[in-house]
Amino acid sequence: MISLVNVFLRYTKEFYALSDINLEAKKGDVVCLVGPKDSGKTCILRILAGLEKPDRGEVYIKKIPLEKIDYSIDVSMGYLPYKTSFFEKKTVYDNLKYVLQIRNVDEALIQEKINKVVIDFKLENIINEKICNLTNYEKYIVSIARLSFRELEIVLIDNIFEELTQTQLKEIVKFIKKYFIKSSSVVLIATSSEDIAKNLSNKMVYLKYGAIDKVIN
C-alpha cells in the first residue's frame, strides 16, 4: 500500500533530512520508525501526509504516485502529529462536531457518533471544556476519538508518547490497538522508544541521521 523508493529530502544544500530511504508497508503492517530526535522519523510521516515534498525518489500510496494523490478521494488517511491541531478556543464537543459536519454527516447521526466516542474514550468530564484548557494527553485522546469517526486505510502517528505517564501511555496504546491496528490498514508510528515499538509493531525500522540503519521484522 505504501512504497518509498530512494527518497531524499533536503532542507539546505548541506543538510539532508532523509537520505536514500527505501520502505515498503502493506495492509496489516504496523511499522515503527525508531530513532532519536532528528533521525528522520517525522519527515517520512510528513511526506506521506503530503506536508513535505521529497527532492528525489518516488513515493507511492496504493500504487498511485504521491504527486497524483488526491487525499480527499484516493486514500482515507489519519495523521496524529506530536503537536495536535484543533480550534483551541472551541470546546471538545464543537471540535468533534465540526469534523462530522464538514463530511456532511446527518445531524441526528452526528449526535449519535459523538455520544458513542464520549463513552468509548471516557470524555464525559471534558466534552464541554475548551481545547486550550486540556493537557497534551487529553488532546491526544480527543485526537484519536476524532480519527475513530472514519475507517482509515493509513494511520500516521508521530511520537506522541514522550511526555506521558505510564498509566497514560497504557491508555493511548490500548486505543491505538483497538481503533487503528487492523488487517485492512497500514499504521506507521514514529517513536524513540524500542519498548513501544516492540509492543505495537510487526516491523521496526531504525533510523539514524536521516538514513535507515536496520530493519527488524
N, C-alpha and C positions, 0 to 999 in steps of 0.2 A: 504493500500500500504506500510505503514511503521509501524513497531512494535518493541518497545524496552521492554524487559521483565527482570525485576530485574537486571538492568545493573549497574555495579560498574566499576569505573576507578580510579586506584591508581597511583600516581606519586612517592610516597615514602611509606615506611612502615607505617608512621604515618599519611599520608595525602591522603584522598580520594577526588579526584576532582569531582567524581559523586558517589552517594550512593543510591542504590536501585531505579533506575529510571524505571518507567513504563509509556509508552507513546504510543498512537495509533494515526495514521493520515491516512485518506482515501482520495480518489480523491475528489477534490473540497475544501479540507480543507486548510485554511491559519492559521497556528499555530504560534503564537508569544511566544517565550521563553523570559520571562520578569524577570529581576533581576539585581542587581548591579554587579560591576566587581567581577570576581572570584566566581560567583554563579553557574557556570557550563554550561552556555548557549553555549559558543563556543565549549566546549568539546563534547556536543551532536552533533553539526553540523559536527565536525571533525570525529567523529565516523562514522556517516552516509556517509561522503565523503571518508571513507577508510583511513583517515590520522592518526587515533588512533585506537588501538585495546583494547576493554574492557577486564578487568581482570576477570570479572564474568558476567553472564547473557547472554541473547540471543537477537540478533538483526536480524530482517527480513526486506527485501525490496522486494516487490512484491512476498511475501511468500517464498523467497529464503534466506537461512541463509547467513548472512553477509560474512562469511569466504568463501563462494562459489560464491559470486557475481563477475562477470566479467563486469566491468564498461563500457567496450567498446561494449558489446553485450546486456547485460541483462537489463540495465536501461539507460535512457537518463537523465543525471543529470547535473545541472549547479550550481556552487559554487561561490559566490561573497564574498570573505573574506574582513575583515577590511583593511588589507594590500594587495593591488592589486598586481597581478603578470603579468608582461609584459616584453618584451625586451625593457629595458629602453632607450637604445641608438638608437632604431629604431623609425620611425615615427608612428603616429596613423594608417595611411594607411597601412604601412608594417605589423603592428601587426594584423590588421583586415584581410589582405590578407593571412597571414600565417595560421590562423586557418581554413580558407577555403581551402587552398592548401593541408593541412595535411588530410583533409577529401575528397580529390580527386574531388573537385568541378571543373567543366569545366571553363577554363579561361574566356570565354565570360560571363558566369554566375557569376563568381567572381566579375567582374566589375559592373555588374548589381546590385548585392546584396550590394556591398559597396556603390554605388551611392544612393541606397534606404536608408540605415542607415544614411548616411551623411545628407540627407534631413529630415528623421524622427527624428533624435536626434540632429539636428542643429549643425553638426560638421564642417561646412564649414570653420570656422576660425582656426580650429586646426588640420584638416586632415593631413596636411604636417608638423606638429610640432612633435618634438621628445617627447616621453612619459615623459622623465625625466624633461621636462620643464612645464608639466601640473600641475595644482592644484589637490588636492585629489578629489574634486568634479568633475573635468573634467575626471579624471581617472575612477571614478565610472560610469559616463555616458558612457564612452567608453567600460567599462566592461559590462554594461547592453546591449549596442549595439552589442557587440561581442556575448553575450549569445543569443540574439534575432535571430541569424542566424539559431538556431536549435529549433525544437519542443521539449520542455523539459517536462518530466514526474515529475521530482522533482527539486525544486529550493531551494537552501540554501543561506540565506543572513545573513551575520554576522556583526551586529552592525555598519553599515556604516553611521548612521545618526548623530553621536555625535557632529561633528565639522562643521556642515552645517548651513548656514544662513536659515532663514525661507523661503526665495524665493527658495533657492537651495533644501531645504527639500521638498517643494511642487512639484518641478520638478521631483525629484527622486521618490517620492510616486506615482506621475502620471504615470511614466514609469513602475514602478513595477505593478501597477494595469492593465495597458494596455497590457503588454507583458507577464506577468507571472501568474497572477491570472485567472485561467480558471477552468472549471468544470472537465477537464481531467487531471489536475495536482495537486500536493501537494506542498505547499510552507511553509517552516519553516524559521522564521525570529527571530534573536536574537536582543534584544533591552533592554535598561534600561528605556525606556520611555513608560509609560502607554498610553499617548496620541497617540503615533504612533501605539501601539498595538491595541487600540480601533479603530483607523482609518483603519487599514489594515486587521485585523484578524477576524475569526469566532470562534477561541478558544485561550484563553490566559492561558499559563502555567507559574505560578510564581515559581521561583527557589530561594533557599536560602542555602548557604553553601553546594552546590552540591546536594541538595535534592529538590524534588518537594514539595512546600509549599501548593499550592492550584491550582485548575483548574477552569476556568470560561468559559463556552460555550456560 
